[in-house]
Amino acid sequence: MCFLIKLVKFTKNYISVLFIFLVIKICILCLVAIGIRGTLPRYRIDQITQYN
């Protein structure tokens, strides 16, 4: 939180802060998507091998 407050005081521009938050959100969503795509195929392969 301290970092975000300093960031807001440093930029003093609401639009740029919103843009930074958008970029951070997109990065987090991309990481989550990569994580899900990385684990789901493994999970499906594990299920198939268990049934066989």
Buried (B, 14 or more C-beta within 10 A) or exposed (E): EEEEEEEBEEEEEEEEBEEBEEEEEEEEEEEEEEEEEEEEEEEEEEEEEEEE
